[in-house]
């Protein structure tokens, strides 16, 4: 069963999405649905590389300010890296 919802998007992104959907002969809903499936599938895929903190080229150890015992800080670094990788798809 499908459900209706409201999504707020930047005008330029919505315009691009509408043009792409029209060019492909499908609905905006179908385009958004496919995009969500792709993003959700990526998040579920197992990571091939372990979460490692940035390493200093000078000392060979963790960058200054990195606490290897603080898992939440390491996770935050990983999240920031993920955001940077996703920016390349814009």
N, C-alpha and C positions, 0 to 999 in steps of 0.2 A: 504494500500500500504506500503510495506517495504522500508526502506531507508538504504543505506550503510553508515557506519561511521568508523572512526579509533579510537581505544581505546588503550591507552598505559597502560600496566599492568606489575607488577613485574614478572620476568621470573618464579619464583617458584610458584606464584599464577596461572599463565597461565598453567603451567605444571600440577598442581593439578586439575584445572578445566577440562583440556583436558582428563586426566585420568578418572575423575568422569563421564564425558559425555560418554566416550567410554564404561566404565563399565556398564552404564545404557542404552546403546544402543541408544543414541540420540546425536544430534549435539551440538557443543559448543554454537552456537547461541541460541538453545532452553534452554540450561542451564543458560546462561546469561539473557535471557528474563524472565525466571521464577524467577531468583534472583532479578531482577529489580522490577518485580511485587510485590514480597514479601516486599522489602524495601519500595516501594511507598505506599503499603497498610498500613504498620506500621505507617508511617508519618501521614496518614489521620485519623487513629484511634483516637478517643477522649481519652484524658488522664483521667485516673481515679483519679489521685492525683493532687492537685494543685501545682503550682511552689512555693516552699518554700525555703528560704535561709537556709544554714547550721546553726544549733543551737549549742551554746556553752553549754557543759555539766556542766561547772563550774558556769556560771551565769544564764543559762536558756534563755538568749537572743540571738540575732544574733551574729555570730562569729565576732571578731574584724575586722574592715575594710569593713563590709557589710553595704551599705547604702540602706535602705528599700525604699527610695524615688527615687532611680536610677534604673528604669525598665530595661534599657539596660544592666546594670551590673548583675542584677538578671537573665536576659535571657542568658547572657554569662555563668553564673554558671550552668544553666540548660543544655546549649549546651555542656559544658565540661563533665557534668555527663552523658549525652547521649553518647558522644564519648567513655567514659570509659566503659559503658555498651556494646557498640558495639565491643569493643576489645575482649570481651570474645567469640565472634563468629569466631574469626580468627583461 
